[in-house]
């Protein structure tokens, strides 16, 4: 909770409502922000040479980091990064990257580039003046967020070292004499004996950077010798009480009598004040006392819909002094009930995104509440209610914002470790880090889930984590605990945070559900849920990429620069396609959104599933550059999906349709089983679900209603079945099925093709072949029209045959995954091109293209600059090759359509291929078939393996 201290000397009371307002001489708070003396200790000689006795000559502004102040080393090929390189290490060897390894033009492709870099100790020093009013008090130095290890001296006395990554470093300076003193702080951001993992987002250059500095509140406060220490508040919703556990600190060295007063008040403008509870305390040493505080007959509960908060006011009256503290809390009970989560006995579904310490302007997390409220308002606008902090724990302001916004938090103890449990110092440190997190943030009602960190491994990690989970379950039952984000499964954990329920997994390549199985929306993840006797949350779901948005580059005005984007943009320009950058972004973004919709809806269809955590609603700029967000790294929109559109399939109430396929013949009956996932505030009573099939021009093809019903809280709730004849459709067209339940709408595109298309006029004038043989070459050269549709595998490796093409977008990115497939980002076409007149399409991939993408090779046409394909494939931004799926050209006296799609194998079973073939043939026999580009036979042969 945000803690406001009020320290009083009898007859002279100075009340500090907030730290920042306490600025008079009698204040118990001294703000230390501003200019500090500074010195880099690159040789690590400062302590040996007693720099704490020197007047350091350089200066720096705090709160802040070294890079923010222009301190450190310039980036070079020799920069020692904090982060595993994996396949990104090729940057150091690649011929293509050679020009970016030159002095004065160093640009790395694998993450954003800091303006300065430094790993090692640095010294921060400030002279302070202790006022008369602080005499005989303990003085506490508060450093809200330090990166990483701090060691503090006052004058020439060393007070100790702290190395929490998640919580404030607080140093008790004891009594200081009135007058001037010097505080020296040595900050060391090297990985030493405590190794949380190079890729842990608490320290890694992948995201927030391994910075050196101090941010947030930096202050001194004067604390009475008899004072209130740590306060823990344990709500009991059923009993309408709060268990108050208070640490009383007695530094007087004497027996003391005191009176502790408690009073809860609603945290609102006209909030009700509850009863005052007073307890007399006799204390000879510091000790912990406990009380049950009554919350009245009808306490207001906390959840995502009604984030009601209370303030617990505590005051400790001793013989000479008064100490006061205020803690914010909420009345809530977060539990696991069989395979679902409940809050205050109501089922909830976690719809979450990760936050991986991505702050491009500063390189470190914000410590002000408004910045976090902005982020949480955005995720709520996109339908989400949950945020997982991947291998790090956010500052106080994030929890405060989440409390006020009704966001459920999973915090982690700063690690992503291999070799966990092998006896290294980090094993012990992780216990302390976890305990510090709970002691600091544990009263926040938003803090509902916790784990050690991300994806542990090692021969001893299961045994270690079993004890770790047991320890924290016994320590504090206000939240639920799991082993690690991702794995392993342990019998004693409260919930399973695992990667199983995803339509694309690590190293599945083109064998994933989305790329290997024909599209449908009937499947769910019940096989995972049925065998898991606890809540199951999908780990890092999504990871769907989009092409870089080069228009966001001017936003990087802080310490991190988009040198990776510069590399990708220069590559695109060198390949003559910079004018297509926006089109690549929008088309790949539509496919990315489609993939996220498929992932999320499968999770929502799964009855008894507890939730999902997306990787990610916004971009991850590290680990090779993982552009997985529908929002950029600043949480801003990219222009291809609105919050309302995304929320339609990710919100608290989502209508769902189970369809066996997205493409139909006009002789078929469209059958859709309609259900709903409803995790709103209340059940829905007496609702009548409605549906429509809407044509592309907005007119209604058909519509209907389902039976009136009541909808409880939960998912897998059946609403009825739609059966619609398509026989009145006689031309190929797209329809959109929209299902609405009160104000909640969701939709799915379907395509209807005639069972028998009209006869292609002059069909005999086209030669449809699958091999470019001598006979076909002669036919072309003498004026024939040829539709060449290849067999998959016919394209030469260097001409696209080695490109892994599938339906989905790229998973994570090809650099970090070492080239996992697919390698492409969908199609780009002109939907008005007459070749596609009988194959209705948008400018981007949609489900009717799944068959084509699954039976095709991309075609590299870098050496054919005059070619303008009918259908392009968007390449990986690391390569930026010119890729075609279908192109047309004049060859000799003839005309050719070259299809990288196999339009002949098992054609009877491939409805979309039949329709696309018909559309191409119709175009070729019409007046519009007039290719502008001209190719030679040798150019065509160069594309092929034979």
TANORVEN-V318584 format. One record per backbone hydrogen bond with DSSP energy under -0.5 kcal/mol. NH is the residue of the N-H (numbers start at 1). CO is the residue of the C=O. E is the energy in kcal/mol with one decimal. If there is no record, write none. Layout:
BEGIN
NH/CO/E
NH/CO/E
END
This chain:
BEGIN
4/2/-0.5
4/326/-0.6
5/3/-0.6
6/324/-1.4
8/322/-1.9
9/12/-1.5
10/320/-1.1
12/9/-2.8
14/7/-0.6
14/12/-0.6
15/13/-0.6
16/14/-0.6
17/15/-0.8
21/18/-1.0
22/19/-1.7
23/21/-1.2
27/24/-2.0
30/220/-3.1
32/218/-2.9
34/62/-3.7
36/60/-3.2
37/125/-3.0
38/58/-2.4
39/123/-1.7
41/121/-2.1
44/41/-1.8
49/45/-2.7
50/47/-1.1
51/46/-2.6
53/50/-2.0
54/51/-1.5
56/54/-0.8
58/38/-1.3
60/36/-2.6
62/34/-2.9
63/214/-0.6
64/214/-2.9
66/212/-2.4
69/65/-1.1
69/66/-0.8
70/67/-1.8
71/66/-2.9
73/117/-2.8
79/76/-1.5
81/79/-1.1
83/81/-0.9
88/85/-3.0
89/86/-1.2
90/87/-1.9
91/88/-2.2
92/89/-1.6
93/90/-1.6
94/90/-3.4
98/95/-1.2
100/97/-1.3
101/98/-1.8
102/99/-0.7
105/102/-2.6
107/100/-1.8
107/105/-0.5
113/561/-2.7
114/112/-0.5
115/559/-2.1
117/73/-2.1
121/41/-0.6
122/187/-2.2
123/39/-3.1
124/185/-2.8
125/37/-2.4
126/183/-2.5
128/181/-3.0
130/128/-0.5
130/179/-3.1
131/129/-0.6
134/131/-1.6
135/132/-1.7
137/134/-1.7
138/223/-2.2
139/174/-1.8
140/138/-0.5
140/221/-2.8
141/171/-3.2
142/140/-0.6
142/219/-3.1
143/141/-0.6
143/169/-2.0
144/142/-0.6
144/217/-2.6
145/215/-1.7
147/213/-2.2
149/188/-2.4
150/162/-2.9
151/186/-1.5
152/160/-1.9
153/184/-2.7
154/157/-2.3
155/153/-0.5
155/182/-3.8
157/154/-2.3
158/156/-0.6
159/152/-3.3
160/152/-0.8
162/150/-2.3
169/143/-2.6
170/168/-0.8
171/141/-2.6
171/169/-0.5
173/139/-3.4
173/171/-0.9
174/139/-0.5
179/130/-1.8
181/128/-2.4
183/126/-3.0
184/153/-2.5
184/182/-0.5
185/124/-3.4
186/151/-2.9
187/122/-3.1
187/185/-0.7
188/149/-2.4
189/120/-1.2
192/190/-0.7
192/194/-0.5
195/193/-0.9
196/194/-0.7
200/197/-1.4
202/391/-0.9
203/200/-2.1
204/200/-2.3
205/82/-3.1
207/204/-1.0
209/204/-1.7
211/209/-1.5
213/147/-1.1
214/64/-1.6
215/145/-2.8
219/142/-2.2
220/30/-2.3
221/140/-1.9
222/28/-2.0
223/138/-3.7
223/221/-0.6
227/225/-0.7
227/249/-2.5
229/227/-0.5
229/247/-4.0
232/245/-2.9
234/243/-2.7
235/233/-0.7
236/241/-3.0
240/236/-1.2
241/236/-1.7
242/293/-2.2
243/234/-2.8
244/242/-0.7
244/291/-3.5
245/232/-3.0
245/243/-0.6
246/244/-0.6
246/289/-2.9
247/230/-2.4
248/246/-0.6
248/287/-3.5
249/227/-2.8
249/247/-0.6
250/248/-0.6
251/225/-2.8
251/249/-0.6
256/283/-3.3
258/281/-2.5
259/317/-2.4
260/279/-3.2
261/259/-0.5
261/315/-2.8
262/277/-3.1
263/313/-1.7
264/275/-0.5
265/311/-2.4
266/272/-2.6
267/309/-3.0
268/266/-1.8
271/268/-1.6
274/264/-3.2
277/262/-3.0
279/260/-2.6
281/258/-3.3
283/256/-2.8
287/248/-1.9
289/246/-2.9
291/244/-2.2
293/242/-3.2
293/291/-0.6
294/292/-0.5
295/240/-2.9
302/331/-2.7
303/306/-0.8
308/301/-0.9
308/306/-2.7
310/329/-3.1
311/265/-3.3
312/327/-3.7
313/263/-3.4
313/311/-0.7
314/312/-0.6
314/325/-3.1
315/261/-2.0
316/323/-3.2
317/259/-2.8
317/315/-0.6
318/316/-0.7
318/321/-2.8
322/8/-1.3
323/316/-2.0
324/6/-1.4
325/314/-2.7
327/312/-2.2
329/310/-2.6
330/443/-0.5
331/300/-0.6
332/330/-1.0
335/333/-0.6
335/342/-2.5
337/335/-0.5
337/340/-3.0
338/336/-0.5
340/337/-2.0
341/348/-0.7
342/335/-2.5
343/346/-2.5
344/333/-2.6
346/343/-1.6
348/341/-2.1
350/610/-2.4
351/349/-0.6
352/350/-0.6
352/612/-2.7
353/386/-1.5
354/614/-2.0
355/388/-2.3
359/357/-0.8
363/359/-3.2
372/368/-1.1
373/369/-2.5
374/370/-2.2
375/371/-1.6
376/372/-2.6
377/373/-2.6
378/374/-1.8
379/375/-2.2
380/376/-1.9
381/377/-2.0
382/378/-1.3
383/380/-2.0
384/379/-2.6
385/351/-2.2
386/351/-1.3
387/408/-2.5
388/353/-2.3
389/387/-0.5
389/410/-2.9
390/355/-1.1
390/388/-1.0
392/389/-1.2
398/395/-1.3
399/395/-1.1
400/396/-2.4
401/397/-2.5
402/398/-2.5
403/399/-2.6
404/400/-2.0
405/401/-2.2
406/402/-1.7
407/402/-2.0
408/385/-2.7
409/446/-3.3
410/387/-2.2
411/409/-0.6
411/449/-2.0
412/392/-1.2
413/451/-1.6
414/412/-1.2
415/452/-1.0
416/196/-3.1
420/457/-1.9
422/419/-1.6
427/424/-2.0
428/424/-0.6
428/425/-0.7
429/425/-2.2
430/426/-2.4
431/427/-0.6
431/428/-0.8
432/428/-1.5
433/429/-2.9
434/430/-2.3
435/431/-2.4
436/432/-2.9
437/433/-2.1
438/434/-2.1
439/435/-2.8
440/436/-2.0
441/437/-3.0
442/438/-1.9
444/441/-1.8
447/444/-1.2
448/409/-1.4
448/446/-1.4
449/409/-2.0
450/480/-1.6
451/411/-1.4
452/483/-0.9
454/415/-2.2
455/485/-2.9
456/487/-0.7
457/417/-1.1
461/458/-1.0
464/460/-2.3
465/461/-2.6
466/462/-2.2
467/463/-1.6
468/464/-2.2
469/465/-2.9
470/466/-2.0
471/467/-2.6
472/468/-2.0
473/469/-2.4
474/470/-2.0
475/471/-1.8
476/472/-2.2
480/448/-2.6
482/450/-1.7
485/453/-2.9
486/484/-0.7
486/497/-2.4
493/490/-0.9
494/481/-3.1
495/481/-0.8
496/535/-3.2
497/495/-0.6
498/496/-0.8
498/537/-1.5
499/486/-0.6
502/500/-2.2
508/505/-2.0
511/508/-2.8
512/509/-0.6
514/503/-1.7
516/512/-2.7
517/513/-1.6
521/659/-2.9
528/525/-1.1
529/525/-1.8
530/526/-3.1
531/527/-0.6
532/529/-1.6
533/531/-0.6
534/532/-1.1
535/494/-0.6
536/339/-0.7
537/496/-3.1
537/535/-0.5
538/611/-2.5
539/498/-2.9
541/613/-2.3
543/541/-0.8
543/615/-1.2
545/810/-2.4
546/627/-1.5
550/548/-0.9
552/549/-1.8
553/550/-1.2
555/552/-2.0
556/553/-1.6
557/555/-2.4
559/361/-2.1
560/360/-1.3
561/113/-3.0
563/561/-1.9
566/562/-2.0
567/563/-2.0
568/564/-2.1
569/565/-2.8
570/566/-2.5
571/567/-2.2
572/568/-2.1
573/569/-2.5
574/570/-2.7
575/571/-1.5
576/573/-1.9
577/572/-2.4
580/577/-2.2
581/578/-1.8
584/580/-3.0
585/581/-2.3
586/582/-2.6
587/583/-2.7
588/584/-2.3
589/585/-2.1
590/586/-1.9
591/587/-1.6
592/588/-2.8
593/589/-2.5
594/590/-1.9
595/591/-2.4
596/592/-2.3
597/593/-2.5
598/594/-2.2
599/595/-2.3
600/596/-2.9
601/597/-2.7
602/598/-1.7
603/599/-1.6
604/600/-2.4
605/601/-2.0
606/603/-1.0
607/605/-0.9
609/606/-1.8
610/536/-1.7
611/536/-1.0
612/350/-2.4
613/538/-1.8
614/352/-3.1
615/541/-2.8
619/631/-1.3
620/626/-2.4
621/619/-0.6
624/110/-2.1
625/110/-0.8
625/622/-1.4
626/620/-2.0
626/622/-0.8
627/625/-0.9
628/626/-2.0
630/617/-1.0
631/617/-1.7
632/636/-2.5
635/632/-2.2
638/630/-0.9
646/642/-2.3
647/643/-2.8
648/644/-1.2
649/646/-1.5
650/647/-0.7
651/647/-1.9
654/677/-2.7
656/675/-3.1
658/673/-2.7
659/657/-0.8
660/671/-0.5
664/751/-2.9
666/753/-1.7
668/665/-1.7
670/668/-0.5
670/724/-3.0
671/669/-0.6
672/722/-2.2
673/658/-1.8
674/672/-0.6
674/720/-3.2
675/656/-2.7
676/717/-1.5
677/654/-2.1
678/676/-0.6
678/714/-3.4
679/652/-3.5
679/677/-0.6
684/711/-2.6
685/683/-0.5
687/709/-2.7
689/687/-0.5
689/707/-0.5
690/740/-2.6
691/704/-2.7
692/738/-2.2
693/702/-3.1
694/692/-0.6
694/736/-2.4
695/699/-3.2
696/734/-0.6
698/695/-1.9
701/693/-2.9
701/699/-0.6
702/693/-1.3
704/691/-2.3
706/689/-2.8
709/687/-2.8
711/684/-3.4
712/710/-0.6
714/678/-3.2
717/676/-1.6
718/716/-0.7
719/674/-3.1
720/674/-1.3
722/672/-3.1
724/670/-2.6
726/668/-1.4
729/726/-1.8
730/728/-0.5
733/752/-2.2
735/750/-2.9
736/694/-2.2
737/735/-0.5
737/748/-3.1
738/692/-2.8
738/736/-0.6
739/746/-2.5
740/690/-2.8
741/744/-2.9
744/741/-2.2
745/743/-0.6
746/739/-1.9
748/737/-2.0
750/735/-3.1
751/662/-2.6
752/733/-2.8
753/664/-2.8
761/759/-0.6
763/760/-1.1
765/762/-1.9
766/763/-1.8
767/785/-2.6
768/766/-0.7
769/767/-0.7
769/787/-2.2
773/771/-1.4
777/773/-2.5
778/774/-2.4
779/775/-2.2
780/776/-2.6
781/777/-2.7
782/778/-1.4
783/780/-2.2
784/779/-2.6
785/765/-0.8
786/784/-0.5
786/895/-2.5
787/767/-2.6
788/786/-0.7
788/897/-2.5
789/769/-2.6
789/787/-0.8
790/788/-0.6
790/899/-1.8
794/791/-2.3
796/943/-2.6
799/796/-1.7
800/797/-1.3
801/796/-2.7
802/797/-1.5
803/800/-1.7
804/802/-0.6
805/803/-1.1
806/804/-0.5
812/543/-3.2
812/810/-0.6
813/811/-1.6
817/813/-1.8
818/815/-1.2
819/814/-3.2
822/804/-0.6
823/804/-3.8
824/804/-0.5
825/874/-2.8
828/872/-1.5
829/843/-1.6
830/870/-0.7
831/829/-0.8
833/830/-2.3
836/833/-2.3
837/834/-1.3
839/836/-1.8
842/844/-0.5
845/827/-0.5
849/846/-2.5
850/847/-1.7
853/849/-2.7
854/850/-1.7
855/851/-0.6
855/852/-1.1
856/853/-0.7
857/900/-1.9
858/800/-0.6
859/884/-2.2
860/799/-3.1
860/858/-0.5
861/882/-2.4
864/861/-2.0
867/864/-2.2
870/886/-1.5
871/886/-2.1
872/828/-3.0
873/883/-1.7
874/826/-2.9
875/873/-0.6
876/823/-0.7
879/876/-1.5
880/876/-2.9
883/873/-0.5
883/881/-0.7
884/859/-2.5
885/871/-3.2
886/871/-1.7
887/898/-2.2
889/896/-2.2
890/933/-3.3
891/894/-2.0
892/935/-0.5
893/781/-0.8
894/780/-0.7
894/891/-2.2
895/784/-1.7
896/889/-2.9
897/786/-2.6
898/887/-3.1
898/896/-0.5
899/788/-3.5
899/897/-0.6
900/885/-3.6
900/898/-0.6
902/855/-3.0
903/901/-0.7
907/904/-1.1
909/906/-1.5
910/907/-1.5
911/909/-0.6
914/910/-2.1
915/911/-2.0
916/912/-2.6
917/913/-2.5
918/914/-2.2
919/915/-2.3
920/916/-2.3
921/917/-2.5
922/918/-2.5
923/919/-2.0
924/920/-2.2
925/921/-1.4
926/923/-1.3
929/926/-0.7
930/928/-1.8
935/890/-2.8
940/936/-1.8
941/937/-2.8
942/938/-1.8
943/939/-0.6
943/940/-1.3
944/941/-1.4
945/794/-2.5
END
